[in-house]
Amino acid sequence: MIKYLLHKPIATSMAILAIIIVSIVSLCDIPISLMPDIDIPRITVQVEMPGASVNEIEKRAIAPIRQQLSQLEGLTSIQSDSKMDIGTICLQFVPGSNIDVAFVNVNEKIDMAMGSMPKEMKRPKVIKATSMDIPAFYLDISVKQESTLSNTNHKFSQLSDFTRDIIVRRFEQLPSTALIDVSGLATTEILCTPDLNTLQSLGLTESDLQKALADNNVQLEALSVKDGAYHYHIHFDSQLTTLEDIKKIIINHQGRIIPLGELCHIEEIPASPKNIIRHNGRNCITLAIIKQSDARMADLKNEVSNLIENLQKEYPTISFNLTRDQTELLSFSMNNLKYNLLAAIIMTCLVLIFFLRNWRVGILVAFSIPLSLLVTILSFKLTHITMNIISLSGLILGVGMIVDNSIVVIDNIIQKREEGLSLVEAIAIGTKEVFPSLLSSVLTTCSIFIPLIFIGGIAGTLFFDQSMGVTMALFASLLVSVTVIPIYFFWLHKKLGEKITKDTHSFNKLLKIHDRIESWVLRHSGYCMLAFLICIPGILITYLIIDKQMLPDIEYSDGMMHIDWNDNISVEESDRRTACLIAKYKNVITASTEMTGTQDFLLSHTKDISSSESLTYLCCKNTSDYSKLKDSLMTSLQEEYPEATISFSPSGNLFNMIFSTDEPELQINLQTPLGTHPSFDESQAFIDSLRYHFPDVTFPSVVTEDNIQLVVNSEQIMAYGVTYEQLKNHITSLLGKNNVLQINHGSVSVPIIIGLNRKNRKDILESSIKNADGTDIPLNYLLKERKIRDYKHIYGNTNGDYYPIIVHATDSQIKEILDYISVKQKNMNNLVISTSGSYYSSREAMKHLIFILVISLLLLFFILAAQFESLITPLIILLEIPIDMFFVMAILFITGQTINMMSMIGFIVMGGIVINDSILKIDTINRYIKNGVSLIRALLLAGRNRLMPILMTSLTTIFSMLPFMTKGSIGADMQFSLSLVIIIGMIVGTLVSIFFVPLAYYLIHKNKLSR
């Protein structure tokens, strides 16, 4: 076939050109995303009970729902968090579960539990967590000239109406937009303040006012009548829509017609804010822009940018600021990887030209890189794989290996020419001779990636793209090396009529060094084998002492700051404290969005917070500034508010959503034997014991909050003739919380409230209530005030509720803590202690990856055994893997690196790459022996003849990985550990392939061949 193609250069070139054009078209059309498309089997249930304490939320709502949901099929974990006013339940399902079916099942279970829920509680919200929930952008909208600390002023109210009615609709009309999720809008309410003296003189009560409002807010269905050939619709509407409608409501009392406006002072006032949002200190409204599932990020970015540009021209007094731009993260990560890919190609080409000393051959081999990559991208398009940081990492891994096949083919062709064959025969025979070993090399490398697909869970789904990327790249390179390379090699050299030889003059010294070292190795075989035997226990020892974690450390230049003030403060006070704290570091912060109070977002892309918490997005110029800022903020907060707690997490992106990088190293859960949370004193006593035994580790104090409880004196209310319902309604009215009904005002629903809007508890207790006889009874006769202390959060799982202790420590410290807990548990009867965290999950992942490594090595053995028709030769080749692994793990330990998922995948990949040189060398040794050459001579000749291709293939792989030894983005940080392992493994593996593998071959075969 090769000979046939050699005489069809034009036909072959046209076919190659057609493939290139189709591949370029595919490259322009292929979807680009940060991560592969993946379903995240998570569901969140949100419960709202305004005014309920943490214990009420847990006992009356969260616990019954959690018990129902724990029976769901495919559920892997259930975690709940109850706090004042709200509670959440997070459900995690088996990877691969149908999230839509799970969503239906969750709703059915909630419906079953609703019968036992409090009547005043709204139905819980059920939210699916999907990759599409992550907003592509957050848009902060503010008034440019506004500087007041209040977000209820007139300008901001106008901005809220404008945003709701104009801006949101403009963005929703964009083709690539799926949803605009809004938070921070200022709202209003209509307050009806009764004239108590007038009501008393007329003998009216607040109940009469409520009835009048309800009776006048009626909308009847339309009636139809016929009049001959005509058809008419008659519509009755007494629905309340404006403030004047409410004032004109008529109350018929004892035959007297009285307008409501004469009995109450009616006004539309700003509602008490339940949240405040600021952008760089200015009050703002935040829009979370969520893209359509099939839309391209680049298209959405262009549409949003153009719209913002137009809006800024149309409304110059309004500021539009994009934050948390996912396209910037995507672009930075992708561009970083693309530049590294280009650098890898350039460095690979330089290595080829340096070794081959023939620019024609160097350019020819370099041409195989983009051609193979284009074929691979075409394969991506056909198999519906997107361009993301995982699939691109597969291409990166393939760059260094793509040229290996071409190098081997050209080197063998040149050898055949040196033996005196014609150019056509040298190309045909040289290509055919190495094809089996090339195919074996590709299969062994690909076989390493096949088990990665079966890692399981989300990680396995993710690395499917990487495995497919490498596999496609290697098979594309194999196809190019045995078709395109021989054809163009022939075309480049047929007119020259020269005998092609390698320029080996510059390698004479290198060959002498090689011969000297190989001779020394053969003479001191005992020492070398002893070193090999030491490596085996060395792997185990190093693995036990090195730190392990799920993922490598990733540096960010932005992130989210969460502050819990651990104090009963209002939204306004929480906002003031946060704004003052951020203002100290405004020179370092390039952009910030501060959120306090309960947010209005529909989806679960933002952490739920209460009035005494704040959530702030912080962005700095670089990772160094952000790291220093975090330290400064923690120090300042500790000095000013020592009772407050602060934590930092990455800003929401798909990577963090998938891998849940905020999992603590260790979480200690405290429970009573009955499955309930322990008392404060028991929890604090246990924490104090941990602090005493481990002074170098920080253990947080028990988080509590003080609440005011009004206790009804049952005897007093009976004596004064006041009912519980009267008392409740009166207090609600005093607080301005007596929401009678809602009216539609444009696109907004405005509540009508009857009350006095008193906020001071002293005024409330000093007020009075009328009993059935019309006597004023002071409330302080009926109520007693007391302060109670309670947990701020109550957490729960399938075993009941518990109190968690979050621990951040090193592996060695965690081991000591676990040993202490194990001993202490035996002597404790009042507490049941369980532990969880990334300390366990990372080890589970490591065990799984070690199993995958063993499977990969078995696959390698099977393929090599089939190729060499021997059970001994594969063992000789695989002997180098323990040596490589020991040196890699030792260097990782010395340099302070960790064992993580990416480095373990690096070990697996390394195993398939490093043995390629050994396969090539042993195949050459076998050919020499088959031709009658002695064992020692065959070892020396194979070593000399294969030294150049081994060095070239190894160095091209090493140099292709060097650009990825930098950090600065998610893609680069993720690839660093993998690249480091492969580079170290290739350096060590090259030396082992050149010197140790021939020694092992010699020791095993010397007696057999001598006979």
N, C-alpha and C positions, 0 to 999 in steps of 0.2 A: 504493500500500500504506500509506503514511504517513497519508493522509486516512482510510482505512478504520480504522486503529488509533486515530486520534484520537477516533472516535465509539464505541470499545469500551474505555473506561477500566477498567471493572470486570473484564472478561475478561482484559485485559492485566495488571492488578494481581494477579489470582489466579494467572496463569501465572508472574509474577515472584516472588510469595510462595512458590509451590511450588518454584521453583528455589532460592530462599534456604533453605528448610527442608531440601531434599535436600543442599544444599551444606554446611549446618551439621552435618548428620548425618555427611557425608563427612569434615568437618574433625575431628570427634570420633573417627572410626574410622581415619583415615589413619595409617600407621606413621610414627614419628619416630625418626630415627637421626642420628648425627654426620655420616656421609658416605653417598653412594649405595651401593646394593648392587653389589658388584663382585668379580669373581674375580681373585685375585692369582696369576699363574702362576709361583710360586716353590716350590722343593722343597729341603729341607736333608737332607743325609746325615751322620749322626754315627757316628764310629768310636771305640771304646774299647779301649785296650790298656794296662791298668794296669802301671806300672813301665817302660814303653817310653820311650826317649828321643825327642826331637823328630825326629832323623834316622831312627830306626827306624820311627816313625809315618809319616813322609813316604815313605820308600823301600819299605817292606814292605806298606803298606796304602793310603795316600792316593793316591800316584802311579798304581798300577795301576788303582784304581777310577776316578780322574779320567780316565785314558786311555779306559776303557770308556765312561764317561758322556759324553765329549766327542763321541761319535758319534750322540748322540740327535737326532732330528728336531725342528726348531723351537727348538733351544737358541740363545739369544742371548748368554749369558755363563755362564762357570763359574769360580768362585773357591774356592780351598781354603785352609785355615789349619791347619797342624800344630803341635802343642805337646806338652809332656810329658803322657803318658797318653791324650790324646784328639786327635781331628782332626775337622774339619767341611768339608763341600763344599757350597757354595751354588749352586744352579742357577736361572737365570732363563730363562723361555721367552717366545716371541712373544706379545704381548697378544692375548687371545682364544683361546689354546690351551686344549684340554680338559685340565684339570689332573688329572682322574681317569685318563685315558689315559696322560698323562705319568708319573703315579705308578706305573702298572703297568710301563711301559717302563723306568723307573729301577730297579725291583726286579728285572726280568729281567736288566738289565746287571750288577747287583750279584751275582746268582746266578752269572752267567758268570765273574765275577772271583773268586768265593770259592775256587775251586780253587787259586789261587796265593797265598791269604792264609795267615798263620800259623795253625797248628792251634788254639792257645790263644785266638785272637781270636774274640769273639762276633760274630754277624752284625750288620752296621751297621744303625742305625735310620734309617728313611726317613720324613720328616715333611713333610706338605703345609703350605704357608703359606696360610691362608685368612683372610678378614676375621673369621671366627668364632673364630680363635685368640686374639684380643685379649681378655683377661679383662675382664669388666665391673667387677669389684672384686677387690681383694686383702684377705683377712681375716687379721689377725695375732692369734694366740691365745697368751696367756701367763698365768703364775701371778702374781697381784697382789703377793704378799708376797715373791716370789723376787728376790734381788739379787745372787746369786753370779755370777761370771764363767764358771762351768762349766755346760755344757748337758747334762751326763751325771749330774746329781744325781738323787736319788730322786724328788723332786717333778716334775721335768721328764720323767722316764721315765714316771711315772703320767699326766702330761698327754698325752704322746705316744700311749699306749695309749687313753686316753679320746677323744682327737681322732680316731684311726684307727677306733675301733669305734663311736663315738656321733656326734660332731660331723659328720664327713664324710657319714655316712649320712643325717643329718637334712637337710643341705643338698642332697644328691643327690635327695631326695624332693620338692623344690620343683618345681612344674610347669614353670617357666621355665628351669630349670637343665639344661644339657647335660652338664657335666663339672665335677668338683672336682679340680683339679690341686694336689698337696700337696708341700711341701718342708720340710725341717727336723726331721723326726721322729727322735727318739732311738731307736737300735736296740741290741739285745743280741747276744751271742755266747756259746756254751758253750766254755770253754777247758779242755782236758784237758792238764794239765801232768804229763808222765811222771816217775815216781820212777826216775831213772837207775840208782841203786844196786840197787834191787829188780829192775829189768829185766835188769841185767847179771848178777846172781846167779842168775836163772832162765834166762838165755840167750835172752831175748826181745828183740825190736827194735820200733821204732816201726811198721814195716811190719806186724807182727803185730797191733798195736792198730788200725791202719787197716782191716785185713781183718776183724777182729772187728766193728767198727762197721758196715761195709758188709754183712756177712752177716746181721746182726740187724735191718737196716732193710728188711724185705721185706713186701710187701703182695700176697697172691695174689688171683686173681680168685675170685668167688663160684662155688660148685658147687650144682647143683640135684639133688634126689633126690625120688622119689615113694614114698609109703607108702599104698597103696590109693587112696582118694579125696583124699588130702592131698598137698600139694606143699610141700617144705621147701627153704630156702636155707642152705647151709653156708658160712660165711665164715672164712677163715684170715687172721689179721692179727698180724704180729710187728713192725709199724711202730713206730719210736721216736717218742714224742710229748712226753715229759717228761724232766726232769733225772734223776729216779729211775730211769727206764727205762734211761738210759745207764749209770748206776752199777751196775745189776744185770746188765749184759751179762756172759755167762760165756765165759771163754777156757779151752779144753781144751788144756793143754800137758803132753805126756808123761804123760797119764793123770791129771793134777792139774787140778781145777776151781778156777779163780781168777776172782772178780768183778773187773770193770774198775775199780771204785772202789778196790780195794786196790793197783792198779798206778799209778793216776793221781790227782791232785788235780783233781776236776771241779767247776767252778763256773760260774754264769751271770754274766757281767760286761758292763758297758756297752761297746759296740763303739767303737773309735776313730772320732770324728766325721769325716766327710768334708765336712761343711758346718756352719756355725753361722749362725743368723739372730737378729737382735735387733730389737725394736720399742722405740724411745725408750730404748735401753740394756738392756732386759730380754730374756732368752732367749725366743724365741717360735717358733711353727710358722706357716707361711704357707699359706693356701689361696687359690688362684687360681680364682675363680668365673666360669665361662664359660656364657653364656646359649644357649638354644635358638635356632636360626636364624630361626624364625618368631615368637619371643617379643618383646614390647614391653619396652623398657628400663624404662619406668615400672612395669610389672607386676613385673619382676624386682626392682627397687629396693624396692617395697613388701613383697614376699615376704621378701626378705633382711632388711630392717629389722625386720619383725615377728618373724622367727625369732630374730634377735640379741637383741631386747628380751625374748623369752621365755627364751632361754638365760641371759641375765644375771640374771634373777629366779631361775631354777632353780639356777644355779651361781654364787653371788655371789663366790666366791674366784678365779674365772677372768675375765680381761680379754679382751674382744672389740673389736678396733679395725679399722675399715674404712679402707683406704688406696687411693690411685690409683683413686678412684671415677670411672669413665667417665661415669656419669650426671650427676655434678657438672659435668664439662667440657661435656657435651651440654647440660645445662640452662642453664649460664652462657652458652654460645655462642648457644643458641636464644633465651633470654630477652633477651640483649643485642640480637640481631637483631630480635626482636619489638618491643622498646621503641623501637629506632631506626625500625622500620617505622611504629609508631604516631606517633612524633615527626614522621616525614616526612609522614604524612597530615595531621597538625595544621598543620604549616607550610605545606603545600600549600593547605589551606583558607583560612588567613590571607591568603596571596597572592591567592587568588581574590576574597575579600571586599574586600580593599584595592583591587584593580583594577576590579572590576565595580561596586562601590558599591551593590549590590543584594543584600540578604540572601537573597531568594528564589532568585535565580539562583546565588548562592554555595553555598547549601545543596544545590541541585539538582546542581550540578557535583560537589560534595564527595560526594554520595550515589553517584555513579558509581564512586568509588574502592572502597568495600567491596563493592559489588555486582559489579564486575568481578573483584575478588580472590576472592570466593566462587565465581563461575563458573569461575575458573582452578583453584581448589582441587578443585572437582568434576571438572574435566578431569584433574587429578593422580590422583584416585582411579580414574577410568575407564582411565587409561593406566598405572596401577601405578607411579607415581612417588612416592617417599617425601618427607616433609618433612625436609630436611637443610640444612646450611649452604650447599650449592651451589644447590639448587632455591629456597631462600628468598632467596638473592641475586638470582635471576632475578625474583622477585616485587618485590624492592627496586628493581631497575633499572626495573621496569615501573610502579612507583607514580607517578613523575614524568611518565611518558609516557601513563599511563592517562587523565589528564584532558585531554590535548592535543586529542583528537578532540572531546570534549564542548565545550571552549572554542571551537574553530573553528566547530562547528555552531551554538552559541548566538550567537556573534558575527555569523555570517552571517544568522541569523534576525532579529536585531535590526536589521541593515542593511536587510533587505527590509521590515521594518516602517517604518523611516525613509523608505523610498522610497514609502510609501503603500499597500502591500499589506495585505489583511486578515490577521488572525492565522492562520487556517487556511492561506491561500495562502503567507504568509511562512514558515510552518513547513515546508510541503510543498516549496516551491521552494528555500528556503534549505538544507534538508537534502539535497535531490537535487543541488543545484549543487555542493556541496563533497564529495559522496561519492566521486567519482573521485579527487580529490587526497588524500582521507583514505585510501582504499584503497591508492593508490600509496605514501603515506607509511608505512603499516603494512607493505606488502610490502618496501619498501626497507629498513626497520629489521629486519624478520625475515630478509631475505636476508643481512644481515650475520652473523646467528647461525647460519645453515645451514652455512657452511664450518667453524664451530667444532666441529661434530659430527665432521668429518673430520680433526681435529688428529692423531688416531692415538694408539694406546697407551692407557694408563690415563687420561691427562689428557683425551683425547677422549671416553672413556666418561663421565668425571666431568662434563664441561661440557655433556654432552647434557642433563642436568637443567636447567642454567641456561638453555640455549638454548630448551628446551621451555617453561620457565617464562615467559620474556619473550614468546615467540611466542603462547602461550595467553593471557597477560594482554593483549597488544595486540589480538588478534582479539576477545577478550571485550569490551574497551573500545570497539572499533569497533561491535560489535553493540549495546552499550548506548547509544552516542552517536547512532545512527541509528534506534533504536526507543524505548528508555525515556526518554531525554532529551527528544525532541520531544513525546512524549505528556504527560509531567508538566509540561513547559513550558507546553503548551496548558492543562492543567488548573489550573495556578497562576495564569494570567493571563486566562483567558477571562471570569471574572466581574468583573474589574476594569474592563474596557472602556476601558483607557487605552492611549495610544500609547507603546509601550516604546521608550525611547531610552537611549543610553549617556551616563553622566555624564562628559563630556569636558572639563569646565571645569578640573579639576585637572591635565589633561594638556596644556593650551595651551602652557605654558612648555616642556614636554618636546617638543612638536611643533615649536616654534620652533627649539629646539636641533637637532632632527633635520633640519629643512630647511636650517639653516645648515651643518651638517656635510656633508650630502649635496651641497649646492651646491659646497662647497669641494672635495670629492672629485671631482666632475665637472669642475671647473676645473683641477685638478692631477692629471689622470689619469696623466701621465707618471711622476710621483714614486710614485704608488700602484702602478703596474705594475712599477716598478723594485724597490720593496719586496717585491712578490710574487716576482719573479725571484730576489731574494736569499734568500728562504725555502727555495728548492729545494736549493741546495748547503748551506745552513745545517742542513737536516735530516741530511744525510750526515755533516757535520763533528761535529755534536752527538752523533749515534749512535756515532761512532767513539771519542769521548773519554769518554762517560758509562759508569759501571760497570754491568756486567750480571751477573745471577744468576738461578738457576732460579726461586726463590720469594722473596717479600718476607720480611724479617726478622720473625720471630714471637717475641714475648716470653712467657716462662713464669714462673709463680710456684712451679713445682716441676720436678723433673727427676731424672735418674739420674747419679750420680757413680761413675766407674770408676777404680780405683787398681790399678796394677800395681807391686808393690814391687820388682820386678827383683832379687829375692833369694830364695835357697832357704830359705824359712821355712815353718813348719807352718801349718795352718789356725788353730790357737789363737793363734799369734803375729800372724797377719794380722788376726784378730778383735780382738786387744788393741790393735794399732796403730790400726785403724779406729775403735774405740770411743773411744779417747783423743782422736783428732783431732776426732770429732764432738762430744764432750763440751765442748770449748772454746766451741762456738757454740750451746749448747742454748737460750739465751735468744732467739736469732733463729729457730731451727728449730721449727716447730709440730708436725711429725711426721717421723719417720725410720724406715726399715727397712734395716738393714745385713745384707748377705749375703756370706759368705766361703766359699770352697771350691766344689766341684762340687755343683750343685743337683740335686734329685731330680725336677724337673718333667718330665712326659711330653712336653709340647708345646714348641715353640721360641719362646715369647713372651718368654723371659728370656735375656739374653746368657750364653753359656757362659764360665765362669771356672774357674781352677785354684786350688790351695791358696794360692798366693802372690798372689792377686788378691782384690779385694773390689768389690762392687757395692752402692751405697747409694741408696735413694730419699730425697730431701730435699724437704720442703715448707715454704714460708714464707708469710707473710701476703700479700705482694704481690710484683710483679715486681722492684721496686727492691731489696727485702731479699734476694731470691734472687740478683740480679746481684752485690750486694756480698758475699754469702756465698761465691759462687764465687771471687771474687778473693781473699778472705781464706783460703779453704781451699788455693788454689794456692800462696799465699805461705807458709803454715804448713808445707805438705808439702815445699816446696823448702828451707826452713830446716832441718827435722828429718831428712828423708830425701831428700837431693838426687839420689839414684840412681833414685828412684821417678818414675813418670809418672802424670799425672792427666788425665782428660777428662770432659766433661759432655755429656749428650745429653738430649733430651726424654723424659719418661716414656712408656712404650709406649701409643700410641693408633692408631686406624686411619689417621688423617691421616699420621702419620710412617711407618707401615708402607707406605702407598701411595707416598708421594713420596720416601722414603729421605733425609730431610733431613740425615743425618749424613755425607753424601759430602763429602770434603775438596775444597778449591778446586783443589788440584793434587796428584797422586800420581806420583812419579818411581820407576819400576821398574827395578832393576838386575839384569842377567843376564849370564852368560858366553855366548860364541858357541855353546856346546854346549847352551844352554837350562837351565843350572843356576844356583843362587844363587852369588854371588861370595863370596870369603873375607871375614872380618871386616876385615882390614886394607884390602882394596880398597874395601869399602863405607865405612869410616870415612874413608879418604883422599878419596873423592869428596865426602863430607859436609863435610869440613874445607875443601875447595876452594870449596864453595858458601858456607860461612860467611865465608870470606875475601873473596869478591867481593860478597856481599850481607849486610853486617853488620846491616842493619835488619830482616832476616827471621830468624825462629827455625827452625833445623833440628834435629830430634831426633838424639841420638846412637844408635849401633847398640845394639839391645837384645839382650843376651846373658845367659846363666846358667851358673854353674859346677856341675858334677855330679861325683860320686865314682864312679869306675869300678874294679871289682874285676877284675883280670886274672889268669887262671889260668895257672900255670906248668906247661906240658904235661909237661916232663921230670920234675918233682917228683911229679905225680899218678901218672905211670906207675911211677916208682920206688917209691912208697909203696903202690901197689895200690889207689888210690881212683878211682872212675869219675866222669865228669861228672855223671851222673844222681844219684849219691849226694851229691855236693857240692851240687848244686842243691837237693835235697830237705832236706838238713841246714840250709842257710842259710835256706830257707823256714820250716822249723820253728823255728829260732832267732828269727826275726822275728815269729813268731806268725801267719804267713800260710798255714799248711798246712791249707787248708780241705778237710776230708775229705768232708763231706756236709751237706745241709740237712735240718732237721726242721721239720714244721709245728707251730707253737705258736699255736693259735687261728687268726687270719687272717694271721699273720706267719710268714715263713720264717726260722728261726734257724740260722745256720751253726755247725757243730761243728768246732773247730780243735784240732789237736794241735801243741803247741809250747811254748816257754819264754817267748815274748813279750818277748824282749830287744830293746830299741830302740837301745841305745848301740853304735855301730860298733866302739868299742874292745873292748867285751865280746865281740863276735862274733869279731873277729880273734884274740882271746886264748883262744877256746874250741877244742875239739878234736873230731875225727871219728874213728870207728873204721873201720879198713880190714877187708878180708876175714879177716885173721888175728886180729882183735880188738885190734889195737894202736891206742892213741890217738895221732892225728897232729894237731899244732897247725895251725890253719887258716893262720896266718901263714907256715907252710912252703909252703903250696900256693897262696896268693893274694898278689898285690901290689896295693896301693891307689895310685891316681893320680887327680889332678883334671884334668878336661877342660873346656874352655870351648866352648859351642855357642850357636847362635842360639836365642833363646827361642821364636820363631815362624818357621816356614818357610811362605811363601805360594806359591800356584801358580795357573796358569790353563792355557788350551789350549796355550800356548807353552812350558810347563815351570814350574819353580819360580823364584822371584825374591825380591829383597829390596826392600820399598817404603820410600820416603822421603815422609812426609806433610808437605805445605807449606800453611800458612795465610797468605795474603798478598793484597794488592790486585791489581786487574787489571793495573795498570802494572808492578808488581813481577814478576808472573807472566810478563808479556811479556818482560821483561829476563832472567829466569831461563831461559825457553825459548830465547831467542836465544843465551845462554851455552852451554846444553846442546847446541844445534845445532852451534856452532863446536867445542866440546870433543869431540863424538862423532866428528868427522872425524879427530881426532888420537889416538883411543883404539882399540886392537885387542883389549884384554882385556875390555871391557865393551860390552854392547848396552843402550841406554837407550830406554825407552818411557815415555810419559806418559799420564795420564788424569785424571779429576776433573770437578767441577762447572763448571770453567772451560770445558771442551769441551761438556758436556751442555747448559749454559745457552745457549751460542751455537748449538748444534744446534736447540734449542727456539725460539730467536729467529728463526733462518732459516726454520723451518717456519711460525711465526706470521706472518712477513713475507709468505711465499708465500700464506698464508690471507688476509691483508689485501689482497693484489693480486687474488685470486680474488673477494673480497667487493666490491671496487671495480668489477670487471668486471660482476658481477651487478647492482650498482647502475646501471651504465651501461646494461645491457640493459633493465632495468625502466623507467628514465627515458626511454630512446629509444622504447620501446613506448608509453609514456604520452603523450609530447609529439609523437610522429611526427616526430622530428628527431634528427639526430646531433650538432648543434651545442649545443642547449639542455642536454643532459646534461653536456657538457664544461664549460659555464658554471657549472652547479651544483657539479660536482666540483672546480672550481678552488679552492674554499675549504678543501678538506681539507689540501693542503700547508701553507697558512698556519697552520691550527689545529695541525697536527702539530709544526711548527717551534716555535711558542710553548709548547706543552705540554712538548716535550723540553728546551727552554731553561730553563723554570721548574723542571723536575725536576732538571736539572744544577745550577742555582743553589742549590736547596734541599737538595742532597746526597742526593736519592733515586736509586734505581737503575732500570734497565730489567729487568723480570722478567716471568714468565708472566702475572701478573695485570694489570700495567700494559699489556702488549701486548694483552691481551684488552680492556682499557679503550680502547686506540686503535681496535681493530676496532669496538667498540660505539659509540664516539664518532662514527666515520665514518658509521654509519647514522642517528644521532640528529641531528647538527648540520645535515645537509642538508634536514631536514624543513621548517625555516623558509624556506630558499631555494626549495624546491619550491612552498610556499604562495605566496611572493611572486611568483615568475616566472609561476605559473598566473594570478595576479591581473593582472599586467602584460599577459599575452597576451590576457586577456578585454577589458581596456580598449582595447588596440590593435585587436582584432577589431571593437570597437564604433566605431572611427573616431577614437579619441583619439590625439594625436600622441605620439611616443616619449618626449620629455622630460616631457610632462604625465602620461603613463601611469606613468612611473617615480615621479614625485612623488606622484600619487594613490595608487598601490599602496603606496608607503612610508608614507603617512599612515594609510590605511585598515587596513593590516596590522600597524602598529606595536604596537598593544595586544595582539592575539592572539600575535604573535611574542614580545613581552616576557613575557606571561603563561605561554606554554608553556615558554619557556626558564627563567624563574624557578621555575616549579613543579618542573621537572626538577632544577635546581641545588639548590633548598631541600630537595627530597626526598633528595638525596645528602649534605647537610651533616651529618646525625646520624651518618653512617658515617665521619666524619673523626676518630674516636676509636679508641684501641687498648685492648687488655686481654684479648682472647680470640682463639682461632684464627679464629673467624668474622670478628671486627672487624679483626684484623691482615691477614687475607686480602683483605678488601674495601677497605682503606684505599687501596692503590695504585690499584685500579680506580676508586674514587670520586674520588680526586684528579685522575686523568687526565680523567675525564668532566666534572668541575666546571670545570677550567681550559679544556677544549675547548669547553664550552657557553658560557662567558663570552666567549671569543675568537670562537667560531663565531657567536654572536648578533650581535656587532658586524660581522663579515664579511658575514653574511646581509643585514643592514640597509644597509650602505654599499658593500661591495666588489662583491658579486654584481650589483647594479644597474649599477655602473660597467662591469663586464665585459660585461653584456648590451648596454649602450649602445654600447661600442666595437665590438662585433661586428655589431650590427644597424643602426648609424646610417646607413651608406652604402646598405645594402639598402633600408631604409624610406624614405630621402630620394628614391630613384628611383621 
